[in-house]
Amino acid sequence: MAKQQITSAKLRQPNGHFSQATAIEARGRLVFLSGMTSRRADGSIAGIGDVSEQTRQVCENLKAAVEEAGGTLDDICRVDVYVRNMEHFDAIHKVRREYFTGIAPASTMVEICKMTSPDYLIEINAIAVIPD
């Protein structure tokens, strides 16, 4: 199933690793991935105090969840990113480029004041369309 990047000359080009919009044929399964944090399978938190390492673990967790559903990271068309410090924008997008190597998903990033653990610096939820 082909994912198409939508780009408008009437909009500023993204300064991070995301698409203005993505289009996907709506055949297959919609998979809604809950917010992933930097918690490892053993319950420990990766990269305490290090947003790059936490982002890497979050992406690994998204990858594990979408693969369990029968897809890949390329099937993710939308992410919502919650961060404790918007100044980490560049570091987060540097890691995202390592994981989302095809067409980048549409994305929203917002800064929030609290998460379920004071050690979390980032959380990402996602929507994927997985082909039949």
Buried (B, 14 or more C-beta within 10 A) or exposed (E): BEBEBEEEEEEEEBEBBBBBBBBBEEEBEEBEBEBBBBBEEEEEBBBBEBBBBBBBBBBBBBBEBBEEBBBEBBBBBBBBBBBBEEEBBEBBBEBBEEBBEEBBBBBEBEEEEEBEEEBBBBBBBBBBBBEE
